[in-house]
């Protein structure tokens, strides 16, 4: 069962390594420590923040990770390094909550993956037009950032991965990314913060993601145009047909 532990902060608090350190320590002492009094246990743990500006919603600081009680320092290092790679929006706008979502599992985790470097940690992807696109609004999850240019209303990141070059324009408030693959593919998409996750508008599809999982997919389908047919005897009660059925359509 998924559980949460929320810590309320002063509304003017900015996310820093020191703030993360304090509340991770609090979580370990208040939640994790009591759990291991009787048996060995490990957690599936995720940390996110809630911004003071309600229009910005929540942001996840890292992927869901297995942690043992002895992994506190590794978890702190993992999150502080993640924050160092995130866009400025994470550290420029005040937050009012730090939230830990966790699942309690029996026994010790044999491989927590926290000792891997950030470049080795796999980011979930989804398949589109025979390409794997990261389920993330963080430009560094796409590959190596080779340039960062501050524009009037957004920050432009140029990111390379193997033979692909991504251009990702991140709005200053961090709520919208306009992304494209430079070159012949001409593939473009828009990512927008939505609730605890984000939605991706790409091609004729709109896909909603939460914690690296697809929770809803909408697709625009081609449909035949509406047609009006007049029944025998006159136009008093015509019927309007569409691809989903029909409804009465009255004409004078």
Secondary structure, 3 states (H helix, E strand, C coil): CCEEEEEEEEEEECCCHHHHHHHHHHHHHHHHHHHCCCCCEEEEEEEEEEECCHHHCEEECCCCEEEEHHHHHHHHHHHHHHHHHCCCHHHHCCEEEEEEEEEEEECCCCCCCCCCCHHHCCCCEEEECCEEEECCCCHHHHCEEEEEEECCCEEEEEEEECCEEEEEEEECCCCEEEEEEECCCCCEEEEEEECCEEEEEECCEEEEEECCEEEEEEECCCCCCCEEECCCCCCCEEEEEECCEEEEEECC
